[in-house]
Amino acid sequence: MPYRYPWSETLKTLAALRDSDGDPCDGVLLNYVNPWTGGSTLPVLSCSTQLLRPGERTQTHRHTSVSKYHVVQGSGLTSVGDTSLEWGPRDFFEVPSWTWHSHENVGAEDAILFSMSDWPLLKPFGYYREEVKGQRGARERSELFGPALSGRRPS
């Protein structure tokens, strides 16, 4: 089932959302969806792109999914447990399951991170959970991982 997500549409959507409040744990987050089902990109993987504005720092949180990140542009720091990871364009890093983490844009330009997560594998079994540091109880989201960008079906 091939489909594609033109980068020009991703950048256009991020630009339109840039001045929104965004998500306190992820900044401006755009979730890619399967154009046939409206669900996650793949049955067991989700893909997202997030924008962190200069100086933006997200709230520390953790979730039961594993997230792998690719830095598209910008520079920043991601705190993962007791470790601080410095990142810049073309870097890759991972946040393990149930590990406290936060992201910070330390540069003068917008930072853009592409990520993949295994939450679609966990959610149907009731194993996906998320928590914000300092808050009681699980974090609830009305739409898991922000606004959606639907791929194009092949012609």
C-alpha angles and dihedrals in degrees: 000000000000120000134156140215110208110222090221089063091047092053092045091052093046090050090051090051096040096098094046121103090255121194119310091225099040111020113223104355128188119191119206114222135198107257092216099049106019086228133106120325092256129009093260103019135060125200125207140169121211133191122210115194120223109287093009117142121186126222116266110257143150137211137185093245126088116237126200118196136201117193109227097178141345133035134263152131131267118197110212111181105306093340127093114208119200113208141182139168115327094011122133128206140163135222110207124222118286094004121138110244144161135181129224130189105218096174135087095245134059113280117221122197126186114205143184123204136182095220092117088064093050103039101068090055093048092248098119113100134160132194134185116219112253094017125104119237134007121317114247124204124192090212114025108241104355136279119353131241111198119215124233120258112230115260 
